[in-house]
């Protein structure tokens, strides 16, 4: 599993190895309280639908959402917090001013 983490914070993107059917599971993780309220991960993999992948509370207190994408795909995404507040995951690089981008293994 590949992990990108910003020092001192719990923001995390976990990328599994490709499966036999050619997909990769990507898990987006945020701390339980930052930002406060509901958060969704929104991107080109879900048609930028803010209701498709809400982050849900895990047993360790963090929140996460997982998506399956084609191996080798490049994903553009942002987070959408309560109140219409958009923000980027600074652990994902490069950023181009229109969200974060990650490329999964092929």
C-alpha positions as CSV (number, residue, x, y, z in Angstrom):
1,X,0.0,0.0,0.0
2,X,1.3,3.5,-0.9
3,X,0.6,6.2,1.6
4,X,1.0,10.0,1.3
5,X,0.9,11.9,4.6
6,X,1.6,15.5,5.6
7,X,3.7,15.6,8.7
8,X,1.8,16.3,11.9
9,X,-1.6,15.8,10.4
10,X,-3.8,12.8,9.7
11,X,-4.7,13.7,6.1
12,X,-4.0,10.5,4.2
13,X,-4.6,8.9,0.8
14,X,-4.1,5.2,0.7
15,X,-3.7,3.5,-2.7
16,X,-3.9,-0.3,-2.9
17,X,-2.1,-2.4,-5.5
18,X,-4.0,-3.1,-8.8
19,X,-6.4,-6.0,-8.6
20,X,-6.6,-8.8,-11.2
21,X,-9.6,-7.1,-12.8
22,X,-7.5,-3.9,-13.4
23,X,-8.9,-1.6,-10.7
24,X,-7.3,0.1,-7.8
25,X,-8.9,1.0,-4.5
26,X,-8.2,4.6,-3.3
27,X,-9.1,5.5,0.2
28,X,-9.4,9.2,1.2
29,X,-8.9,9.8,4.9
30,X,-9.3,13.0,7.1
31,X,-9.2,13.6,10.8
32,X,-12.5,13.3,12.7
33,X,-12.9,17.0,13.5
34,X,-11.1,19.0,10.8
35,X,-12.9,20.4,9.1
36,X,-16.0,20.2,11.3
37,X,-19.2,18.7,9.9
38,X,-19.8,16.6,6.9
39,X,-17.2,16.2,4.1
40,X,-17.3,14.5,0.8
41,X,-14.6,13.7,-1.7
42,X,-15.6,14.9,-5.1
43,X,-13.8,14.4,-8.4
44,X,-13.7,13.3,-12.0
45,X,-14.1,9.7,-10.8
46,X,-17.6,10.4,-9.5
47,X,-18.7,13.1,-12.0
48,X,-18.0,15.8,-9.3
49,X,-21.1,14.6,-7.4
50,X,-20.9,15.8,-3.8
51,X,-23.3,13.1,-2.7
52,X,-21.5,10.1,-4.2
53,X,-18.7,9.7,-1.7
54,X,-19.3,11.2,1.8
55,X,-16.5,10.5,4.3
56,X,-17.8,8.2,7.1
57,X,-16.5,7.9,10.6
58,X,-14.2,5.0,11.3
59,X,-13.5,3.2,14.5
60,X,-10.3,5.1,15.1
61,X,-12.1,8.4,14.8
62,X,-10.9,9.4,11.4
63,X,-13.3,9.7,8.4
64,X,-12.9,8.0,5.1
65,X,-14.4,7.2,1.7
66,X,-13.1,4.6,-0.8
67,X,-13.4,4.5,-4.6
68,X,-12.3,2.0,-7.2
69,X,-10.7,3.4,-10.3
70,X,-9.0,1.9,-13.4
71,X,-5.3,1.0,-12.8
72,X,-3.1,3.8,-14.1
73,X,-5.8,6.4,-13.8
74,X,-5.0,10.0,-12.9
75,X,-7.6,11.4,-10.5
76,X,-8.5,15.1,-10.0
77,X,-10.3,15.7,-6.8
78,X,-11.2,18.1,-4.0
79,X,-13.0,17.9,-0.7
80,X,-16.3,19.6,-0.1
81,X,-17.1,20.5,3.5
82,X,-20.4,21.6,5.1
83,X,-21.5,25.1,4.0
84,X,-20.1,24.7,0.5
85,X,-16.4,25.1,1.6
86,X,-14.0,23.5,-1.0
87,X,-10.5,22.5,0.0
88,X,-7.6,20.5,-1.4
89,X,-5.6,17.7,0.1
90,X,-2.1,19.1,0.3
91,X,-0.6,15.5,0.5
92,X,-1.5,15.0,-3.1
93,X,0.8,16.5,-5.7
94,X,0.9,18.2,-8.0
95,X,-1.9,20.7,-7.5
96,X,-2.9,22.9,-10.4
97,X,-5.2,25.4,-8.7
98,X,-8.3,23.4,-9.7
99,X,-7.9,20.6,-7.2
100,X,-5.4,17.9,-6.3
101,X,-4.2,15.2,-8.7
102,X,-2.9,11.8,-8.0
103,X,-2.0,9.0,-10.4
104,X,-2.6,5.4,-9.2
105,X,-0.3,2.5,-10.1
106,X,-0.9,0.8,-13.5
